[in-house]
Amino acid sequence: MNPISKALEQHYSATFSRHGASSEGVDWGSDEARMFLRYEKMLSVGAFAAGNRASLLDVGCGYGGLQQFAIRRNIDLDYTGIDVAGNMIEWAGAHAS
């Protein structure tokens, strides 16, 4: 792993270990509403209409919060997430819908 990726992995693994599956766990601050606004904005750039399944590659997916948000919004995605923080990926795999 290159030094930048290693530093990111260490940082985000530590924040997730401290704060869990939350906006603080991905180092986005304590305001959960702002996290949901970010998810809204991320999904607004796609053509995610009802009945039209789309695929989405979430690079830096963290614990898969965007996927969970899309599911709650009834957005049907072929979702793939990748991240460098192993503890987040493990959590996402254990809690995938």
Secondary structure by P-SEA (a helix, b strand, c coil): ccaaaaaaaaaaaaaaaacccccccccccccaaaaaaaaaaaaccccccccbbbbbbbcccccaaaaaaaaaaccccbbbbbbccaaaaaaaaaccc
